[in-house]
Amino acid sequence: MGEIKSTLELAMERTKKFAISEKEKEEIKQKEVLQKATSLFHRYREGHLSLNEILKQIEKMEKKTAITVRESLLSQWIDALSLDDDDERILKGIESLKGQNLDELKQKFHYLLSQYQVVKGTIKEEVRAQFTEALRKDGIYGSAVEPKLEGGELWKKENEKLDQIYKVKLEEIKEQLRVL
């Protein structure tokens, strides 16, 4: 007579074929560690987690995991530096994980950021004047007329040129942060 097997026994027999290799286990663990680092990155950037809390969490991790999380966080923070806003919070995080004073690079970044904003403001005013003059020639003028720059081709073209010039300089700063 045939043997009657439980559902559990049948499931166990079927899953024997799907054993996970050590390499796959390591890949899964690596993904989890990177997800943890990404989570810490976003929570810190958004202000939901303090730098001290991040450091405490990293200290609680096993050594290999802690090193990976630190490297990932540093990489993400450095990549997140942008000319769109003052990233003082991110700079503090980088400084803390690097364990050294980054005043010189921070000053360089702030100087680049202020230069960028001044030049962008100047270009914005020049484009605004050109738009206003073009509207005036078409018979549209007055104190209520406020040209919308963001949608215009001229603004996009000038803004792209400016971004290209300053992003090269920003990448130099990022590279210096990476090699420290």
N, C-alpha and C positions, 0 to 999 in steps of 0.2 A: 504494500500500500504506500501511496505517496506521502511525503512528509509535509506537514502543514507548518508554514513559517509565518511569524508575526510581521506586521508592517515594518517594524523597526529593523528586523533581520533582513528583510528585502531591501530596505533603504540602505542599510550598511553594506550589503553586497554590491549594490549599484554604485555607491560612492567610493569604493575601493579603487575604481578606475581613475578617479579624479583626485588622486593624492597630489598635494602641493609640494613642489620641489623646494629645496633650500633657497635656490636663486629667486623663485617666485615669492617666497616668504620674505626675503630681504627686500625685494622690490615693493611689496605691500607695505612693509615697515617704513621704507624710505618715503613712500607717498604720504603716509600718515604723518611723518615728521615734517615734511614740507607743508602739508595742510595746516599743521599746528603753527608753524612759523608764519604762514600767510594769515592765519587767524590773528596771531599776536600783532602782526604788522597793521592790519586793518583796525583792530581795536585800539591800538596805540595812536594811530594817525587820526582817528575820529575822536580821540580824547576819552574813550571809555576805559582805558587801562593806563596806569602810570608806568613810568620807566622803572621805578623800584619794583613794582609787581612783576614786570617782565623779567627783570634780573633774578628775582626770587624763584620764579617758575623755571628759569633756565638752570639755576643752581640745583633744583630738585631732580633734574633729569640725569640719566646716566651720562657718562662722559662723552661717548661717541655721539649720542643724540644731541647733547648740549652744543657740541662743536658744530654739528650740522645746522641746528636752529640758529645759532649765532651767525654763521656764514650766510645763511639764507636771509635772515633779517637784515644784515648789513647790505647785502646785494639789493634787496627790495627797497630799502631806505635810500640807498645811493641812486638807484634807478628812478625813484619817486621825486627826486629834486627837480624842480621845474622853475621856469621864469614867470609862471602865472601867479605865484604867491610866495610870500615869505615863509619858508619851511623851517623856522627856528626849532620847532618841536622835533622834526626829523634830524636836523643837525645835532641836537642834543643826544638823540638816540645813537647816532653814528659815533659821536664822541665817546659816549659811555661804553659802547661795545668795543670800540677800538682801544679804550683804556688810555687815551692820551689827549693832550690839549690840542684842539684844532683851530685855535683862534685865528691863525694866519689864513687858513683856507676858508673859514667862516667869513672873515672880512673880505676876502676875494670874492666869495659868492654874493655877499650883500652889496658890494660895489658893482658887480656885474648886474645884479638885479636892479639896482637904482639907475644905472646907466640905461639899461633896457627900457625901464619905465619912462625915463625922460625922453629918450629917442622915440619911443612909441607914442607918447603924448604929442611930441612935435609933429610926427608924421600924421597923426590923427587930425591935428589942427590944420595942417596943410591940405589934407584930403577934404576936410570939412569946408575949407575956403573954396576949393575947386568945385565941390558939389554945389555950394551956395551960389557961386558965380554962374554955373551952368543953369541952375534953376532960375536965377535972375534974368538970364538971357532968354529963357522960355516964358518970361512974364510972371514967374512965381517968386514972390518976395514978401518980406514983412517980418515982424518980430515973432510971429507964431510959426514961421517956417523953420523946421528943425530937420535937416537932412539925415537920413538913416544910412550910416556908413557901413555897417556890418554886412549888408547885403550886396554892396557895390563891388564890381570887379576891380576897380582901382584900389580900394581898401584891401581886398583879399591879396592882390598882387604885392602891394607894398608891405603888408603884414607878413607874407611868406618870405620875402627878401630879408626882412628884419629878423624873423625867427631863424632863418638859416644861418645868418651871421652870428647871432648870439648863442645858438645851440651848439655851435662848434666850440665856443669858449666855455659853455657849460659842461660839455663832454670832457674838456681838458681838466676841469675841476673834479668831475666825477672820477676820472682816471687817477688823479692824484689821491683821492680818497681811497680808492681800491687798493693802491700799492702801499699804503702806509702800514 
